[in-house]
Amino acid sequence: MLKALLCLSKTIIVIMRYNIKDILDIGPRCIERFIDSQTLAQMPNLEIALAGCSNLSGRYCVARTAPLEHTLFYTLAGQGKLTTQNEQYTLNANTLIVLPAKQSFEVKIDTEHWDIIWLNLANTKRWQHLNLAQALVLTDQKLEPLHLAMELLYSEPNANLRESVMPILSHYLNATLQNNSQGAAHNRLISLFEEVDKRLQFNWTIEVMCEHVHYSSPHLHRLCQAQFGKSPIQQLIYLRIERAKNLLLNTAWPISHVASYVGYSNIFIFSKRFKKSVGMSPSMYRK
């Protein structure tokens, strides 16, 4: 009973750690330039609800519970910290974070200065591909032209001149979000199992794999089923057995060494798993 209570208390602590409440704490040293609604109305096809450029210093913390729009933050310089209900992220220069609508978050400054651009995109059919299972973090993004376009949209009073800048904004939003939102989950999953395949002797667990890709266990399971038709552990076993088959046919290593190399310290467990997967024992397969 005591053990169960201790486990429960640990669970509660984890949940409270990521409990998001609405916060708007912007200090006097923060400078924000909002693109006005009249300018945004000139780009109805982009369905941008709000956007701006910010030079932050001192106090800055904004948290929203279940926001109606998708939220984008792109770091130009400095560093921020993002907390969602499940994860925490460091937002370095050239990092774009995409926060899906209805998913609570808290974002705050994490260095002396933090320069960003940000956009709120309507949760409509236009941006439906941003309804992701969790935040999308894209590093090494070269979005300075997007930043310059937003600065011009803010500062240029002539509506005709602003129109010449709008295609730049449209291009970078469409190219970055369309390509990365669809491919990021796939690429992250593939990268994970490429790393697994390089270190089959490592003690891979669900917890370790989830930590590696910043996914929850159920989300990783769904992605693996969609990509491989297997659970994460089944895919790990598949990779281990495939490597073992190759080593059995192309080396003279003792079976115990093959087993150890692909992550099985117990040769009997390895032999049992191999036979279940291949239909014969390792020694028979080698013959």
C-alpha positions as CSV (number, residue, x, y, z in Angstrom):
1,M,0.0,0.0,0.0
2,L,2.8,2.4,0.9
3,K,4.6,1.5,-2.4
4,A,1.4,2.3,-4.3
5,L,1.1,5.7,-2.5
6,L,4.7,6.6,-3.3
7,C,4.2,5.8,-7.0
8,L,1.0,7.8,-7.0
9,S,2.7,10.8,-5.4
10,K,5.5,10.7,-8.0
11,T,2.9,10.6,-10.7
12,I,1.1,13.7,-9.3
13,I,4.4,15.6,-9.1
14,V,5.1,14.9,-12.8
15,I,1.6,16.1,-13.8
16,M,1.9,19.3,-11.7
17,R,5.2,20.1,-13.2
18,Y,3.6,20.6,-16.6
19,N,0.4,22.1,-15.4
20,I,-0.2,25.1,-17.7
21,K,-2.1,28.2,-16.5
22,D,-2.8,31.4,-18.4
23,I,0.0,33.9,-17.8
24,L,0.8,37.3,-19.4
25,D,3.9,38.7,-17.8
26,I,5.7,41.2,-20.1
27,G,8.2,43.5,-18.5
28,P,8.8,47.2,-19.5
29,R,12.1,46.4,-21.3
30,C,10.3,44.2,-23.9
31,I,9.6,45.8,-27.3
32,E,6.9,44.2,-29.5
33,R,5.7,45.3,-32.9
34,F,2.3,44.0,-33.9
35,I,1.3,43.8,-37.6
36,D,-2.0,45.5,-37.6
37,S,-5.3,43.8,-38.5
38,Q,-5.7,46.0,-41.6
39,T,-2.4,44.7,-43.0
40,L,-3.3,41.1,-42.2
41,A,-6.6,41.5,-43.9
42,Q,-4.7,42.1,-47.2
43,M,-3.6,38.4,-47.0
44,P,-6.9,36.6,-46.4
45,N,-5.6,33.4,-48.0
46,L,-2.9,33.0,-45.2
47,E,-5.5,33.3,-42.4
48,I,-3.1,34.9,-40.0
49,A,-5.0,35.9,-36.8
50,L,-2.1,37.9,-35.2
51,A,1.6,38.3,-35.9
52,G,4.6,40.4,-34.8
53,C,8.3,40.9,-34.1
54,S,9.6,41.1,-30.6
55,N,12.9,42.1,-28.9
56,L,12.6,40.7,-25.4
57,S,14.6,41.5,-22.3
58,G,14.0,41.2,-18.6
59,R,10.6,39.7,-17.7
60,Y,8.7,37.8,-20.4
61,C,6.4,34.8,-19.8
62,V,3.3,34.0,-21.8
63,A,1.2,30.9,-21.2
64,R,-2.1,29.9,-22.9
65,T,-4.5,27.1,-22.1
66,A,-6.0,25.4,-25.1
67,P,-5.5,28.3,-27.5
68,L,-7.9,28.4,-30.5
69,E,-5.1,29.2,-33.0
70,H,-1.8,27.5,-34.0
71,T,1.1,29.4,-32.6
72,L,4.6,29.8,-34.2
73,F,7.7,31.1,-32.5
74,Y,11.0,31.6,-34.5
75,T,14.1,32.5,-32.5
76,L,16.3,35.1,-34.2
77,A,18.8,35.5,-31.4
78,G,19.1,34.6,-27.7
79,Q,17.2,31.7,-26.2
80,G,13.7,30.9,-24.9
81,K,12.2,28.0,-23.0
82,L,9.0,26.3,-24.0
83,T,6.9,24.1,-21.7
84,T,3.9,22.0,-23.0
85,Q,1.9,19.6,-21.0
86,N,4.2,16.7,-21.9
87,E,7.6,18.2,-22.7
88,Q,10.1,21.0,-22.3
89,Y,12.2,22.5,-25.1
90,T,15.0,25.0,-25.4
91,L,14.5,27.5,-28.3
92,N,17.9,28.5,-29.7
93,A,18.6,30.7,-32.6
94,N,17.2,29.5,-36.0
95,T,14.7,27.2,-34.2
96,L,11.0,27.3,-35.3
97,I,8.4,25.9,-32.9
98,V,4.9,25.0,-34.1
99,L,2.4,24.7,-31.4
100,P,-0.9,23.1,-32.5
101,A,-4.2,24.7,-31.6
102,K,-5.9,23.5,-28.4
103,Q,-2.6,22.4,-26.9
104,S,-1.6,24.4,-23.8
105,F,1.9,25.9,-23.6
106,E,4.1,28.3,-21.7
107,V,7.0,30.2,-23.3
108,K,9.5,32.5,-21.6
109,I,12.8,34.2,-22.0
110,D,15.8,32.1,-21.0
111,T,18.7,34.5,-21.6
112,E,19.3,38.2,-21.1
113,H,17.9,39.0,-24.6
114,W,15.6,37.0,-26.8
115,D,14.6,38.2,-30.3
116,I,11.7,36.4,-32.0
117,I,9.0,36.6,-34.6
118,W,5.7,35.0,-33.9
119,L,2.4,34.2,-35.7
120,N,-1.0,32.9,-34.7
121,L,-2.6,30.9,-37.6
122,A,-6.3,30.2,-37.7
123,N,-7.3,26.6,-37.0
124,T,-9.1,26.1,-40.3
125,K,-8.8,23.9,-43.3
126,R,-6.1,26.1,-44.6
127,W,-3.7,25.0,-41.8
128,Q,-5.3,21.7,-40.9
129,H,-1.9,19.9,-41.4
130,L,-0.7,21.7,-38.3
131,N,-3.1,19.7,-36.1
132,L,-0.3,17.6,-34.8
133,A,-0.1,15.3,-31.8
134,Q,2.4,17.5,-30.1
135,A,4.7,20.5,-30.7
136,L,6.9,20.4,-33.7
137,V,10.4,21.7,-33.2
138,L,12.4,22.5,-36.4
139,T,16.1,23.4,-35.9
140,D,18.5,25.1,-38.4
141,Q,15.7,27.0,-40.2
142,K,16.8,29.9,-42.3
143,L,13.9,32.3,-42.0
144,E,15.6,35.7,-42.0
145,P,13.6,36.7,-45.2
146,L,10.4,35.9,-43.3
147,H,11.6,38.2,-40.5
148,L,12.5,41.0,-42.9
149,A,9.1,40.7,-44.6
150,M,7.3,41.0,-41.3
151,E,9.3,44.0,-40.3
152,L,8.4,45.7,-43.6
153,L,4.7,44.8,-43.2
154,Y,4.8,46.5,-39.8
155,S,6.7,49.6,-40.8
156,E,5.6,50.3,-44.4
157,P,2.5,52.7,-44.4
158,N,1.8,52.3,-48.1
159,A,-0.6,49.5,-48.8
160,N,0.5,49.0,-52.4
161,L,4.2,48.6,-51.3
162,R,3.1,46.2,-48.6
163,E,1.5,44.0,-51.2
164,S,4.9,43.4,-52.9
165,V,6.2,41.9,-49.7
166,M,3.3,39.6,-49.0
167,P,4.4,36.8,-51.5
168,I,7.6,36.4,-49.5
169,L,5.6,35.8,-46.3
170,S,3.4,33.4,-48.1
171,H,6.3,31.5,-49.7
172,Y,8.2,30.9,-46.5
173,L,5.1,29.9,-44.4
174,N,3.9,27.5,-47.0
175,A,7.3,26.0,-47.8
176,T,8.4,25.6,-44.2
177,L,5.1,24.4,-42.6
178,Q,3.8,22.2,-45.4
179,N,7.0,20.3,-45.9
180,N,8.2,20.0,-42.3
181,S,4.9,19.2,-40.6
182,Q,4.3,16.2,-42.8
183,G,7.9,15.0,-42.9
184,A,9.2,15.8,-39.4
185,A,7.4,13.0,-37.6
186,H,8.5,10.5,-40.3
187,N,12.1,11.8,-40.3
188,R,12.4,11.7,-36.5
189,L,11.1,8.1,-36.4
190,I,13.5,7.0,-39.1
191,S,16.4,8.7,-37.4
192,L,15.5,7.0,-34.1
193,F,15.7,3.5,-35.7
194,E,18.8,4.3,-37.6
195,E,20.4,5.1,-34.2
196,V,18.9,1.9,-32.8
197,D,20.4,-0.1,-35.7
198,K,23.8,1.4,-35.1
199,R,23.7,0.4,-31.4
200,L,21.8,-2.8,-31.2
201,Q,23.8,-3.9,-28.1
202,F,22.4,-1.0,-26.2
203,N,19.6,-1.6,-23.6
204,W,16.8,0.1,-25.7
205,T,13.6,0.5,-23.7
206,I,10.4,2.3,-24.6
207,E,11.3,5.0,-22.1
208,V,14.7,5.6,-23.7
209,M,13.3,5.6,-27.3
210,C,10.6,8.1,-26.2
211,E,13.2,10.4,-24.6
212,H,15.3,10.2,-27.8
213,V,12.5,11.6,-30.0
214,H,10.5,13.6,-27.4
215,Y,7.4,11.5,-28.0
216,S,5.0,10.0,-25.5
217,S,4.8,6.2,-25.5
218,P,1.3,6.0,-27.1
219,H,2.4,8.5,-29.9
220,L,5.6,6.5,-30.6
221,H,3.5,3.3,-30.8
222,R,1.1,4.8,-33.3
223,L,3.8,6.1,-35.5
224,C,5.6,2.8,-35.5
225,Q,2.5,0.9,-36.4
226,A,1.8,3.3,-39.2
227,Q,5.4,3.2,-40.6
228,F,6.5,-0.4,-39.9
229,G,3.4,-2.3,-39.0
230,K,5.0,-3.2,-35.7
231,S,5.3,-1.8,-32.1
232,P,8.6,-0.1,-31.2
233,I,9.8,-3.2,-29.4
234,Q,8.8,-5.4,-32.3
235,Q,10.8,-3.2,-34.6
236,L,13.8,-3.4,-32.3
237,I,13.6,-7.2,-32.2
238,Y,13.3,-7.3,-36.0
239,L,16.5,-5.2,-36.4
240,R,18.3,-7.4,-33.9
241,I,17.3,-10.6,-35.6
242,E,18.2,-9.3,-39.0
243,R,21.6,-8.3,-37.8
244,A,22.0,-11.7,-36.1
245,K,21.1,-13.5,-39.4
246,N,23.8,-11.6,-41.2
247,L,26.4,-12.3,-38.6
248,L,25.6,-16.0,-38.4
249,L,26.0,-16.4,-42.2
250,N,29.1,-14.1,-42.7
251,T,31.2,-14.6,-39.5
252,A,32.5,-17.5,-37.5
253,W,31.6,-15.9,-34.3
254,P,30.3,-18.1,-31.5
255,I,26.5,-17.8,-31.2
256,S,27.0,-16.3,-27.7
257,H,29.0,-13.5,-29.2
258,V,26.4,-12.9,-31.9
259,A,23.7,-12.8,-29.2
260,S,25.7,-10.3,-27.1
261,Y,26.5,-8.1,-30.1
262,V,22.8,-7.7,-31.0
263,G,21.7,-7.0,-27.4
264,Y,21.0,-10.3,-25.8
265,S,23.2,-11.1,-22.8
266,N,21.4,-14.4,-22.3
267,I,22.0,-16.9,-25.2
268,F,18.9,-18.9,-24.3
269,I,16.6,-15.9,-24.6
270,F,18.4,-15.0,-27.9
271,S,17.9,-18.5,-29.3
272,K,14.3,-18.6,-28.3
273,R,13.6,-15.2,-29.8
274,F,15.5,-16.1,-33.0
275,K,13.6,-19.4,-33.5
276,K,10.3,-17.6,-32.9
277,S,11.2,-15.0,-35.6
278,V,13.0,-17.2,-38.2
279,G,11.4,-20.6,-37.6
280,M,14.7,-22.4,-36.7
281,S,17.5,-22.1,-34.1
282,P,20.6,-20.0,-34.8
283,S,22.8,-23.1,-35.2
284,M,20.4,-24.6,-37.8
285,Y,20.2,-21.3,-39.6
286,R,24.0,-21.1,-39.8
287,K,24.1,-24.5,-41.5
